């Protein structure tokens, strides 16, 4: 195993240009994933807030009670 690590280490330092390009590509990939995740999270939060502000006043409550005679009355009252 030590020999494999030594060979890999030598290969990394002999191919400096390839190593730098690979590290840059990995860093750029993490940057893009982080930015896209942040934008989509912000967009979802903003859309949720806008829809709740837009439609929040239109809440309809409906219910029914059974009268003493057994008929159903469409009314909600305090218990």
N, C-alpha and C positions, 0 to 999 in steps of 0.2 A: 504494500500500500504506500509506503514511503517513497518508493521509486515512482509510482504513478503521480503522486503529488508533486514530486520534483520535476518530472517531465512536463506536467501541466503548468507549473510555475515558470519554467524556462520558456515554454511556448508563449505564455502571456507576455513576457518581457521581450521576447524576440520580435513579436508582431505588435509593436506599439500602436501603429496606425489603426490596425483592425481592432485592437482593444479599446482605444479611445472612441472609435466609431460605434462599437457595440455598446459601450457605457453611455454614450450620448443618446443612442436610439432607445435604450431602456429608460433613461431619465426622461426623455421626451414622451415616451409612452405613458409613464406614470403621471406626468404633468397633464397630458390630454385626458386621461381617465379621471383624474381629480377635478379638472375644470368642468368636464361634461357632467360628472356627478353633482358638482356644486350648482351648475346652471339648472339641471333638471330638478334638483331639490328645491331651489329657489322658485322655479316656475310652478311647481306643484303647490308649494306653500302660498304663493301669490294668487294662483287660480282659486284655491280653496277659500282664501280670505275674500276675494272679489265676489265669488258666488254666494258666500254666506251673507255678505253685505247687500248684495243685489236682491236675493230672494228671502232674506231673513224676516221681512215683515209680512209675508204671506203664509202664515201658519193657520190652518183650519183645524178646529177641534170639533169632533162630532161624537155623539154617543146616544144612548137610549136608556130609559128606565122603564120598569114595569110598574103600572099603576095598581091601586088597590083592587080594581076590577079584573086585572090580569092582562090588560091591553098594553102594548108597547108605546111609549111616548118618546119622541125624539127631542130630548132636553137633557141638559146637564145642570145639576144644582148641587149646593153644598150638602154634605152628608149630615 
